[in-house]
Amino acid sequence: MRLPLLALLLAAPLGAANVAGTDALAASLGVELGRHFETEGRKHRIDFRGTLPALEALDSGKADLAVVLQRDGEELDRLPSGKRLRIFPLGAVAAYVYVHPALDLREVDLATLAGIFGAGQKADYKFWSDVPGVGFQEPILALTSGDETHPSTTLFNGIALAGRPYRANVRLRLPAAQAAETLSARTNAILVSASPMPDGVGRLLRVSDGREGRSKTAYSPDDTNIYNGDYPLRLPVVLCVPEDKLAAQKATVAWLLSDVAASALRKASFVPTPAPIRERLTQRLDSK
């Protein structure tokens, strides 16, 4: 009987593994990975302190693999020292935009979001009637949700607001339950959420990029659109492995592409790479 590739890899003799990563996944994927190594009795060190420290550890040789957030437009095929990297897409972090169902709005672009949430932007939207195409005579109540460890608020700041500050009246990082309650109660609310709201809470908007040279088509934040990058409010989570470490770390790479790792990402309000793509990447680990 032919064993699955992951089972064959895990059955092979395993050396030590030093894994660095983003602090946003320390309490989820980092913990689950540690349990996996302990179960198989493998020597390991897991240091999820942030993307920049992880890449520095990879470059210096202190880490064998790194799980990092890849910024918009950033290339990660080579480290500063010249080491070539293999990149495996594990998933992404996304920001979801909701409005109260009473608001006649189905989609929005980044420029409009900047005018609603951002200070010092080209547009200055304080009332819903200021927003083109919205005939609603109420002041805008802008909210974000997600705890300090989740990068959705920072992601939204970097992509939609181009790094400029939030307006002073934006209510930042509300607990998810409070954000859902406010969104349900206030017809003038718009929420940028770290994770999907429960069914029946608010209306999820499609979002278009609209920046120069980018698509003006609005996409919903489903797993495929997030993975493809069609939905603009997302940052990929990628596994970086130096080419000279890949052979020794195939089992770890395979585990990080597994359904168990994907489940850990989902529980942390990240979106794992679709299963067929992860399976294809795992199968290719044996090819040169």
Secondary structure, DSSP 8 states (H G I E B T S, - for coil): ----HHHHHHHS----EEEEE-GGGIIIIIHHHHHHHHHTT--EEEE-S-HHHHHHHHHHTS-SEEEEE--TT---SB-TT--BEEEEEEEEEE-EEEE-TTS---EEEHHHHHHHHBSS-S----BGGGSTT----SB-EEEEE--TT-THHHHHHHHTSTT--B-TT-EEEE-HHHHHHHHHH-TTEEEEESS---TTSSEE-EEE--STTS----B---HHHHHHT-SSSEEEEEEEEEGGGTTTTHHHHHHHTSHHHHHHHHHTT-EE--HHHHHHHHHGGG--
